[in-house]
Amino acid sequence: MQEIRFIPKAYTSSVEDGSFTWTSPSNIALVKYWGKKEHQIPENPSVSFTLDNCKTTTILSFSKKEKQDNFSFDVFLDGDKKDDFKPKIETFFKRIEVYLPFLKNYHFKIETSNTFPHSSGIASSASGMSALAMCLMSLEKLLIESDVAMSTDENTINDGFFIQKASFLARLGSGSACRSLEGDLVVWGKHHEIEGSSDLFGVKYPFEVHENFKNYRDTILLVDKGEKQVSSSVGHNLMYGHPFAQERFKQAHKNLSSLINVFKEGDLDTFIEIVESEALTLHAMMMTSMPYFILMKPNTLEIINKIWSFRQTTNSKVCFTLDAGANVHVLYPESESEQVCEFIKNELVAFCQKGQYINDKIGFGAKQL
């Protein structure tokens, strides 16, 4: 599928004003996306669990402008105006204008709030950009379908195309955002064994998933709530010319292939091996880039060692994964919730900044409010 499919025909109607509200979750990658080509195209495929509690709610209000010469918008986080967010939104609008030609026709008020602490290291760009993309798609759907007299099959947007284009747009704001619109497992990036997979948007994982992975749990340990030491964009760019990059990309393809059988058979031991290896590989790539970064903190390592020790002594199926930061995602089956939560409270919370952590579970994507 080519990008041209997402360029709309001329809109048949005009809408003066209105608003849409969407909530969209963050996600946690099991096979990591690290390294990209132009236009937010991933160097390797990834697969993620969609989260449930860690989400962003965005209200997009719009009013028609007289002059259509530039982008016009204000951004608010938790009721406070955030002009420092505007450059990222403007860049996003520039990237998607060809696919949403109405953007300069309106002044937008973007009001956003998160269920998790800002700068907590949880992927707020994924939840935020996906929620905004859904709001913008709702406006396009209204523009295309509001003229009842012109309404035909060609003048409607079905649910499948709506989600697909929203994922495509979200990707241009933040790569991992394209995996936040559906659940509970989403694949992004072309993979030869997954029909329909694409570098342009995320797709629901299409194969059988064992009961072991239903209602999976994720407790996020907030080891360091500070701003990122290195931005994701800078980190991805460090893969250009990285001496181990090509082997890493092959590894991601191989791990995703292995997970197909893991998800089918409910093989938790192999799941643990792949997920933890992926997390450590992500950080190994940062530690061996030029310039190089160590994003783990001493308490990150303390938590990892505690998890390994607990797993060895109890035969638990708890494991960890990491994003590009110090915080730890503790993953475990629903059947072990009570046991693992006690372990977290008794042994891991002490390594969290101000004892903060977030209990989450696997969810099912964006919702309109």
C-alpha positions as a Markdown table, in Angstrom:
| # | Residue | x | y | z |
|---|---|---|---|---|
| 1 | Met | 0.0 | 0.0 | 0.0 |
| 2 | Gln | 1.3 | 3.4 | -0.9 |
| 3 | Glu | 0.9 | 6.7 | 0.9 |
| 4 | Ile | -1.1 | 8.2 | -2.0 |
| 5 | Arg | -4.2 | 6.2 | -0.8 |
| 6 | Phe | -4.3 | 8.5 | 2.3 |
| 7 | Ile | -4.5 | 11.7 | 0.2 |
| 8 | Pro | -8.3 | 12.6 | 0.1 |
| 9 | Lys | -10.3 | 13.9 | -2.7 |
| 10 | Ala | -11.7 | 17.5 | -2.4 |
| 11 | Tyr | -14.0 | 17.8 | 0.6 |
| 12 | Thr | -17.7 | 18.3 | -0.4 |
| 13 | Ser | -18.7 | 20.2 | 2.7 |
| 14 | Ser | -17.5 | 22.8 | 5.1 |
| 15 | Val | -17.9 | 22.7 | 8.9 |
| 16 | Glu | -17.7 | 26.0 | 10.9 |
| 17 | Asp | -16.8 | 24.7 | 14.3 |
| 18 | Gly | -17.0 | 21.9 | 16.8 |
| 19 | Ser | -14.9 | 19.5 | 18.9 |
| 20 | Phe | -13.9 | 15.9 | 19.3 |
| 21 | Thr | -12.6 | 14.0 | 22.3 |
| 22 | Trp | -10.5 | 10.8 | 22.1 |
| 23 | Thr | -8.5 | 8.9 | 24.7 |
| 24 | Ser | -5.6 | 6.7 | 23.5 |
| 25 | Pro | -3.2 | 4.6 | 25.6 |
| 26 | Ser | 0.6 | 4.2 | 25.6 |
| 27 | Asn | 2.1 | 0.9 | 24.6 |
| 28 | Ile | 5.2 | -1.1 | 25.5 |
| 29 | Ala | 7.2 | -2.7 | 22.8 |
| 30 | Leu | 8.2 | -6.4 | 23.2 |
| 31 | Val | 10.3 | -6.4 | 20.1 |
| 32 | Lys | 11.8 | -2.9 | 20.0 |
| 33 | Tyr | 11.8 | -0.3 | 17.2 |
| 34 | Trp | 15.2 | 1.4 | 17.2 |
| 35 | Gly | 16.4 | 3.0 | 14.0 |
| 36 | Lys | 14.4 | 4.7 | 11.2 |
| 37 | Lys | 14.6 | 5.8 | 7.7 |
| 38 | Glu | 13.1 | 9.0 | 6.2 |
| 39 | His | 9.5 | 9.8 | 7.0 |
| 40 | Gln | 9.4 | 7.7 | 10.2 |
| 41 | Ile | 9.8 | 4.4 | 8.4 |
| 42 | Pro | 11.2 | 1.8 | 10.8 |
| 43 | Glu | 14.4 | -0.1 | 10.1 |
| 44 | Asn | 12.9 | -3.2 | 11.7 |
| 45 | Pro | 9.4 | -4.5 | 12.6 |
| 46 | Ser | 8.2 | -4.3 | 16.2 |
| 47 | Val | 5.3 | -5.7 | 18.3 |
| 48 | Ser | 3.8 | -4.2 | 21.4 |
| 49 | Phe | 1.3 | -4.7 | 24.2 |
| 50 | Thr | -1.3 | -1.9 | 24.2 |
| 51 | Leu | -1.7 | -0.6 | 27.7 |
| 52 | Asp | -4.9 | 0.3 | 29.5 |
| 53 | Asn | -4.5 | 2.8 | 32.3 |
| 54 | Cys | -1.6 | 4.9 | 31.0 |
| 55 | Lys | -3.4 | 7.0 | 28.5 |
| 56 | Thr | -3.9 | 10.5 | 27.1 |
| 57 | Thr | -7.2 | 12.3 | 26.7 |
| 58 | Thr | -7.3 | 15.0 | 24.0 |
| 59 | Ile | -10.1 | 17.4 | 23.2 |
| 60 | Leu | -9.7 | 19.0 | 19.8 |
| 61 | Ser | -11.8 | 22.1 | 19.3 |
| 62 | Phe | -11.8 | 23.8 | 15.9 |
| 63 | Ser | -13.2 | 27.0 | 14.4 |
| 64 | Lys | -13.1 | 28.1 | 10.8 |
| 65 | Lys | -10.6 | 30.9 | 9.9 |
| 66 | Glu | -10.9 | 33.6 | 7.3 |
| 67 | Lys | -7.3 | 33.4 | 6.2 |
| 68 | Gln | -5.8 | 30.0 | 5.3 |
| 69 | Asp | -2.2 | 31.1 | 5.2 |
| 70 | Asn | -0.7 | 29.2 | 8.2 |
| 71 | Phe | -1.3 | 26.7 | 10.9 |
| 72 | Ser | -3.1 | 28.1 | 13.9 |
| 73 | Phe | -3.4 | 26.3 | 17.2 |
| 74 | Asp | -2.9 | 26.5 | 21.0 |
| 75 | Val | -1.9 | 23.6 | 23.2 |
| 76 | Phe | -2.8 | 23.0 | 26.8 |
| 77 | Leu | -1.7 | 20.3 | 29.2 |
| 78 | Asp | -3.9 | 19.8 | 32.3 |
| 79 | Gly | -5.4 | 23.3 | 31.7 |
| 80 | Asp | -2.0 | 25.1 | 31.4 |
| 81 | Lys | -1.0 | 26.6 | 28.1 |
| 82 | Lys | 2.2 | 24.9 | 26.8 |
| 83 | Asp | 3.8 | 27.0 | 24.0 |
| 84 | Asp | 6.9 | 24.7 | 24.3 |
| 85 | Phe | 4.8 | 21.9 | 22.8 |
| 86 | Lys | 4.0 | 23.9 | 19.7 |
| 87 | Pro | 7.1 | 23.2 | 17.6 |
| 88 | Lys | 6.5 | 19.5 | 17.7 |
| 89 | Ile | 2.8 | 19.9 | 16.8 |
| 90 | Glu | 3.8 | 22.3 | 14.0 |
| 91 | Thr | 6.3 | 19.8 | 12.6 |
| 92 | Phe | 3.5 | 17.1 | 12.8 |
| 93 | Phe | 1.1 | 19.3 | 10.9 |
| 94 | Lys | 3.6 | 20.0 | 8.2 |
| 95 | Arg | 4.2 | 16.3 | 7.7 |
| 96 | Ile | 0.5 | 15.4 | 7.5 |
| 97 | Glu | -0.9 | 18.5 | 5.6 |
| 98 | Val | -0.9 | 16.7 | 2.3 |
| 99 | Tyr | -3.1 | 13.9 | 3.9 |
| 100 | Leu | -5.3 | 16.4 | 5.8 |
| 101 | Pro | -5.6 | 19.5 | 3.5 |
| 102 | Phe | -8.0 | 21.2 | 5.9 |
| 103 | Leu | -5.4 | 21.9 | 8.6 |
| 104 | Lys | -4.9 | 25.6 | 7.6 |
| 105 | Asn | -8.6 | 26.2 | 7.4 |
| 106 | Tyr | -9.1 | 26.1 | 11.1 |
| 107 | His | -7.8 | 27.4 | 14.4 |
| 108 | Phe | -7.4 | 24.5 | 16.8 |
| 109 | Lys | -7.4 | 24.3 | 20.6 |
| 110 | Ile | -5.7 | 21.1 | 21.7 |
| 111 | Glu | -6.4 | 20.3 | 25.3 |
| 112 | Thr | -4.6 | 17.2 | 26.6 |
| 113 | Ser | -4.2 | 15.4 | 29.9 |
| 114 | Asn | -2.4 | 12.2 | 30.9 |
| 115 | Thr | -3.4 | 9.6 | 33.6 |
| 116 | Phe | 0.3 | 9.2 | 34.4 |
| 117 | Pro | 2.8 | 11.8 | 35.7 |
| 118 | His | 4.2 | 14.0 | 32.9 |
| 119 | Ser | 7.9 | 13.3 | 32.2 |
| 120 | Ser | 7.5 | 9.9 | 34.0 |
| 121 | Gly | 9.3 | 8.1 | 31.2 |
| 122 | Ile | 6.1 | 6.6 | 30.0 |
| 123 | Ala | 5.6 | 7.1 | 26.2 |
| 124 | Ser | 3.4 | 10.1 | 26.3 |
| 125 | Ser | 4.2 | 10.9 | 22.7 |
| 126 | Ala | 2.6 | 7.6 | 21.7 |
| 127 | Ser | -0.6 | 8.2 | 23.5 |
| 128 | Gly | -0.7 | 11.9 | 22.8 |
| 129 | Met | 0.0 | 11.7 | 19.1 |
| 130 | Ser | -2.4 | 8.8 | 18.6 |
| 131 | Ala | -5.2 | 10.6 | 20.4 |
| 132 | Leu | -4.6 | 13.8 | 18.3 |
| 133 | Ala | -4.6 | 11.7 | 15.1 |
| 134 | Met | -8.0 | 10.2 | 16.0 |
| 135 | Cys | -9.4 | 13.6 | 16.7 |
| 136 | Leu | -8.2 | 14.9 | 13.3 |
| 137 | Met | -9.6 | 11.9 | 11.6 |
| 138 | Ser | -12.9 | 12.5 | 13.2 |
| 139 | Leu | -12.9 | 16.0 | 11.7 |
| 140 | Glu | -12.0 | 14.6 | 8.2 |
| 141 | Lys | -14.8 | 12.0 | 8.5 |
| 142 | Leu | -17.2 | 14.8 | 9.3 |
| 143 | Leu | -16.1 | 16.9 | 6.3 |
| 144 | Ile | -16.4 | 14.0 | 4.0 |
| 145 | Glu | -19.7 | 12.7 | 5.2 |
| 146 | Ser | -21.6 | 15.8 | 6.4 |
| 147 | Asp | -23.2 | 16.5 | 3.0 |
| 148 | Val | -26.0 | 13.9 | 3.0 |
| 149 | Ala | -27.0 | 14.9 | -0.6 |
| 150 | Met | -23.5 | 13.9 | -1.8 |
| 151 | Ser | -23.3 | 10.8 | 0.4 |
| 152 | Thr | -22.3 | 7.7 | -1.5 |
| 153 | Asp | -20.1 | 4.7 | -0.8 |
| 154 | Glu | -17.1 | 6.8 | -2.0 |
| 155 | Asn | -18.0 | 9.6 | 0.4 |
| 156 | Thr | -17.7 | 7.5 | 3.6 |
| 157 | Ile | -14.9 | 6.4 | 5.7 |
| 158 | Asn | -15.3 | 2.9 | 7.1 |
| 159 | Asp | -13.9 | 1.9 | 10.5 |
| 160 | Gly | -11.0 | -0.1 | 9.0 |
| 161 | Phe | -9.7 | 2.8 | 6.9 |
| 162 | Phe | -10.3 | 5.3 | 9.7 |
| 163 | Ile | -8.0 | 3.4 | 12.1 |
| 164 | Gln | -5.5 | 2.7 | 9.4 |
| 165 | Lys | -5.2 | 6.3 | 8.3 |
| 166 | Ala | -5.1 | 7.5 | 11.9 |
| 167 | Ser | -2.2 | 5.0 | 12.6 |
| 168 | Phe | -0.5 | 6.3 | 9.5 |
| 169 | Leu | -0.8 | 9.9 | 10.6 |
| 170 | Ala | 0.1 | 9.1 | 14.2 |
| 171 | Arg | 3.3 | 7.5 | 13.0 |
| 172 | Leu | 4.4 | 10.8 | 11.4 |
| 173 | Gly | 4.1 | 12.5 | 14.8 |
| 174 | Ser | 5.8 | 9.7 | 16.8 |
| 175 | Gly | 6.7 | 6.4 | 15.4 |
| 176 | Ser | 5.5 | 4.2 | 18.2 |
| 177 | Ala | 2.1 | 6.1 | 18.3 |
| 178 | Cys | 0.9 | 4.0 | 15.4 |
| 179 | Arg | 0.8 | 1.0 | 17.7 |
| 180 | Ser | -1.5 | 2.7 | 20.3 |
| 181 | Leu | -4.8 | 2.7 | 18.4 |
| 182 | Glu | -5.8 | -0.9 | 18.7 |
| 183 | Gly | -5.1 | -3.8 | 21.1 |
| 184 | Asp | -4.1 | -6.0 | 22.5 |
| 185 | Leu | -1.0 | -6.8 | 20.4 |
| 186 | Val | 0.0 | -4.5 | 17.5 |
| 187 | Val | 2.7 | -5.1 | 14.9 |
| 188 | Trp | 4.4 | -2.2 | 13.0 |
| 189 | Gly | 6.8 | -2.8 | 10.3 |
| 190 | Lys | 6.9 | -5.1 | 7.3 |
| 191 | His | 7.5 | -8.8 | 8.3 |
| 192 | His | 7.5 | -11.6 | 5.8 |
| 193 | Glu | 5.4 | -13.9 | 8.0 |
| 194 | Ile | 2.7 | -11.4 | 9.0 |
| 195 | Glu | 0.4 | -10.7 | 6.1 |
| 196 | Gly | -0.8 | -7.1 | 6.0 |
| 197 | Ser | 2.1 | -5.8 | 8.1 |
| 198 | Ser | 3.4 | -2.5 | 6.9 |
| 199 | Asp | 6.0 | 0.1 | 7.5 |
| 200 | Leu | 3.3 | 2.8 | 7.1 |
| 201 | Phe | 1.0 | 1.9 | 10.0 |
| 202 | Gly | 0.4 | -0.5 | 12.8 |
| 203 | Val | -1.9 | -3.6 | 12.4 |
| 204 | Lys | -3.5 | -5.8 | 15.0 |
| 205 | Tyr | -1.5 | -9.0 | 15.5 |
| 206 | Pro | -3.4 | -11.4 | 13.3 |
| 207 | Phe | -2.5 | -14.9 | 14.7 |
| 208 | Glu | -3.7 | -17.0 | 17.6 |
| 209 | Val | -2.8 | -15.8 | 21.1 |
| 210 | His | -2.8 | -18.3 | 24.0 |
| 211 | Glu | -4.8 | -17.7 | 27.2 |
| 212 | Asn | -1.5 | -17.2 | 29.0 |
| 213 | Phe | -1.1 | -13.8 | 27.4 |
| 214 | Lys | -4.7 | -12.6 | 27.9 |
| 215 | Asn | -5.0 | -9.8 | 30.5 |
| 216 | Tyr | -1.3 | -9.6 | 30.9 |
| 217 | Arg | -0.1 | -7.2 | 33.6 |
| 218 | Asp | 2.5 | -4.4 | 33.5 |
| 219 | Thr | 3.7 | -2.6 | 36.6 |
| 220 | Ile | 5.8 | 0.4 | 35.6 |
| 221 | Leu | 8.4 | 1.3 | 38.2 |
| 222 | Leu | 9.3 | 5.0 | 38.1 |
| 223 | Val | 13.1 | 4.8 | 38.8 |
| 224 | Asp | 13.8 | 8.2 | 37.3 |
| 225 | Lys | 11.1 | 10.8 | 36.4 |
| 226 | Gly | 13.5 | 13.3 | 35.0 |
| 227 | Glu | 13.6 | 14.5 | 31.4 |
| 228 | Lys | 15.2 | 12.1 | 28.9 |
| 229 | Gln | 18.9 | 12.2 | 28.7 |
| 230 | Val | 18.7 | 11.8 | 24.9 |
| 231 | Ser | 15.6 | 12.3 | 22.8 |
| 232 | Ser | 14.1 | 9.3 | 20.8 |
| 233 | Ser | 14.8 | 11.1 | 17.5 |
| 234 | Val | 18.5 | 11.6 | 18.4 |
| 235 | Gly | 18.7 | 8.0 | 19.6 |
| 236 | His | 17.2 | 6.6 | 16.4 |
| 237 | Asn | 19.6 | 8.7 | 14.3 |
| 238 | Leu | 22.5 | 7.1 | 16.1 |
| 239 | Met | 21.7 | 3.9 | 14.3 |
| 240 | Tyr | 23.0 | 5.4 | 11.1 |
| 241 | Gly | 26.5 | 3.9 | 10.6 |
| 242 | His | 26.3 | 1.9 | 13.9 |
| 243 | Pro | 28.7 | -1.0 | 13.6 |
| 244 | Phe | 26.0 | -3.5 | 14.9 |
| 245 | Ala | 22.9 | -2.0 | 13.3 |
| 246 | Gln | 22.4 | -4.5 | 10.5 |
| 247 | Glu | 22.7 | -7.5 | 12.9 |
| 248 | Arg | 20.3 | -5.8 | 15.3 |
| 249 | Phe | 17.7 | -5.4 | 12.5 |
| 250 | Lys | 18.0 | -9.1 | 11.6 |
| 251 | Gln | 17.7 | -10.0 | 15.3 |
| 252 | Ala | 14.4 | -8.1 | 15.5 |
| 253 | His | 12.9 | -10.0 | 12.5 |
| 254 | Lys | 14.1 | -13.3 | 14.0 |
| 255 | Asn | 12.6 | -12.5 | 17.4 |
| 256 | Leu | 9.3 | -11.5 | 15.9 |
| 257 | Ser | 9.2 | -14.8 | 14.0 |
| 258 | Ser | 9.9 | -16.7 | 17.2 |
| 259 | Leu | 7.1 | -14.9 | 19.1 |
| 260 | Ile | 4.5 | -16.1 | 16.6 |
| 261 | Asn | 4.9 | -19.6 | 18.0 |
| 262 | Val | 5.4 | -18.3 | 21.6 |
| 263 | Phe | 2.0 | -16.5 | 21.5 |
| 264 | Lys | 0.3 | -19.5 | 20.0 |
| 265 | Glu | 1.7 | -22.1 | 22.4 |
| 266 | Gly | 1.7 | -19.9 | 25.5 |
| 267 | Asp | 5.4 | -20.5 | 26.0 |
| 268 | Leu | 6.2 | -18.1 | 28.8 |
| 269 | Asp | 9.9 | -19.2 | 29.2 |
| 270 | Thr | 10.8 | -18.3 | 25.7 |
| 271 | Phe | 8.7 | -15.1 | 25.9 |
| 272 | Ile | 10.8 | -14.0 | 28.9 |
| 273 | Glu | 14.0 | -14.8 | 27.0 |
| 274 | Ile | 13.0 | -12.7 | 24.0 |
| 275 | Val | 11.5 | -9.8 | 25.8 |
| 276 | Glu | 14.4 | -9.3 | 28.3 |
| 277 | Ser | 17.0 | -9.8 | 25.5 |
| 278 | Glu | 15.2 | -7.2 | 23.4 |
| 279 | Ala | 15.3 | -4.7 | 26.3 |
| 280 | Leu | 19.0 | -5.2 | 27.0 |
| 281 | Thr | 19.8 | -5.1 | 23.3 |
| 282 | Leu | 18.1 | -1.7 | 23.0 |
| 283 | His | 20.3 | -0.3 | 25.7 |
| 284 | Ala | 23.4 | -2.1 | 24.3 |
| 285 | Met | 22.8 | -0.3 | 21.0 |
| 286 | Met | 22.8 | 3.1 | 22.9 |
| 287 | Met | 25.9 | 2.2 | 24.9 |
| 288 | Thr | 27.8 | 1.3 | 21.7 |
| 289 | Ser | 26.7 | 4.2 | 19.5 |
| 290 | Met | 28.8 | 7.3 | 18.9 |
| 291 | Pro | 28.1 | 9.4 | 20.9 |
| 292 | Tyr | 27.2 | 6.7 | 23.5 |
| 293 | Phe | 24.7 | 6.8 | 26.4 |
| 294 | Ile | 23.9 | 4.9 | 29.5 |
| 295 | Leu | 20.3 | 5.5 | 30.3 |
| 296 | Met | 19.9 | 2.9 | 33.0 |
| 297 | Lys | 20.4 | 4.0 | 36.6 |
| 298 | Pro | 21.9 | 2.0 | 39.5 |
| 299 | Asn | 18.4 | 1.3 | 40.7 |
| 300 | Thr | 17.4 | -0.1 | 37.3 |
| 301 | Leu | 20.1 | -2.7 | 37.6 |
| 302 | Glu | 19.0 | -3.4 | 41.2 |
| 303 | Ile | 15.5 | -4.1 | 40.1 |
| 304 | Ile | 16.6 | -6.4 | 37.2 |
| 305 | Asn | 18.7 | -8.4 | 39.6 |
| 306 | Lys | 15.9 | -8.7 | 42.1 |
| 307 | Ile | 13.6 | -9.9 | 39.4 |
| 308 | Trp | 16.1 | -12.5 | 38.2 |
| 309 | Ser | 16.6 | -13.7 | 41.8 |
| 310 | Phe | 12.8 | -13.9 | 42.5 |
| 311 | Arg | 12.2 | -15.8 | 39.3 |
| 312 | Gln | 14.9 | -18.3 | 40.2 |
| 313 | Thr | 13.7 | -19.0 | 43.7 |
| 314 | Thr | 9.9 | -19.0 | 43.0 |
| 315 | Asn | 9.7 | -20.3 | 39.4 |
| 316 | Ser | 7.6 | -17.2 | 38.7 |
| 317 | Lys | 7.1 | -16.1 | 35.1 |
| 318 | Val | 7.7 | -12.4 | 35.9 |
| 319 | Cys | 10.1 | -10.6 | 33.6 |
| 320 | Phe | 11.1 | -7.0 | 32.7 |
| 321 | Thr | 11.4 | -4.8 | 29.7 |
| 322 | Leu | 12.7 | -1.3 | 29.3 |
| 323 | Asp | 12.1 | 1.7 | 27.0 |
| 324 | Ala | 14.9 | 4.2 | 26.2 |
| 325 | Gly | 15.2 | 5.3 | 29.8 |
| 326 | Ala | 15.7 | 4.1 | 33.4 |
| 327 | Asn | 12.2 | 3.0 | 34.3 |
| 328 | Val | 11.3 | -0.7 | 34.4 |
| 329 | His | 8.2 | -2.4 | 33.1 |
| 330 | Val | 7.5 | -5.5 | 35.1 |
| 331 | Leu | 5.5 | -7.9 | 33.0 |
| 332 | Tyr | 3.6 | -10.9 | 34.4 |
| 333 | Pro | 0.6 | -13.2 | 33.7 |
| 334 | Glu | -2.7 | -12.3 | 35.3 |
| 335 | Ser | -2.6 | -15.6 | 37.2 |
| 336 | Glu | 0.5 | -14.4 | 39.2 |
| 337 | Ser | -0.9 | -10.9 | 40.0 |
| 338 | Glu | -1.2 | -11.3 | 43.7 |
| 339 | Gln | 2.2 | -13.0 | 44.2 |
| 340 | Val | 4.1 | -10.5 | 41.9 |
| 341 | Cys | 2.4 | -7.4 | 43.4 |
| 342 | Glu | 3.5 | -8.5 | 46.9 |
| 343 | Phe | 7.0 | -8.9 | 45.5 |
| 344 | Ile | 6.9 | -5.5 | 43.9 |
| 345 | Lys | 5.7 | -3.8 | 47.1 |
| 346 | Asn | 8.1 | -5.6 | 49.4 |
| 347 | Glu | 11.3 | -5.6 | 47.3 |
| 348 | Leu | 11.1 | -3.3 | 44.3 |
| 349 | Val | 9.3 | -0.1 | 45.3 |
| 350 | Ala | 12.3 | 0.9 | 47.5 |
| 351 | Phe | 14.2 | 1.5 | 44.2 |
| 352 | Cys | 11.5 | 3.8 | 42.7 |
| 353 | Gln | 11.8 | 7.6 | 42.9 |
| 354 | Lys | 9.6 | 8.6 | 45.8 |
| 355 | Gly | 8.3 | 5.0 | 45.8 |
| 356 | Gln | 6.1 | 5.7 | 42.7 |
| 357 | Tyr | 4.9 | 3.0 | 40.4 |
| 358 | Ile | 1.9 | 2.4 | 38.2 |
| 359 | Asn | -0.1 | -0.8 | 37.9 |
| 360 | Asp | -1.4 | -1.4 | 34.4 |
| 361 | Lys | -2.7 | -4.2 | 32.2 |
| 362 | Ile | -3.1 | -4.9 | 28.5 |
| 363 | Gly | -5.8 | -2.8 | 26.9 |
| 364 | Phe | -7.7 | -2.4 | 23.7 |
| 365 | Gly | -6.8 | 0.9 | 22.1 |
| 366 | Ala | -8.3 | 4.3 | 21.5 |
| 367 | Lys | -11.9 | 5.3 | 22.4 |
| 368 | Gln | -14.0 | 8.3 | 21.5 |
| 369 | Leu | -15.6 | 10.1 | 24.4 |
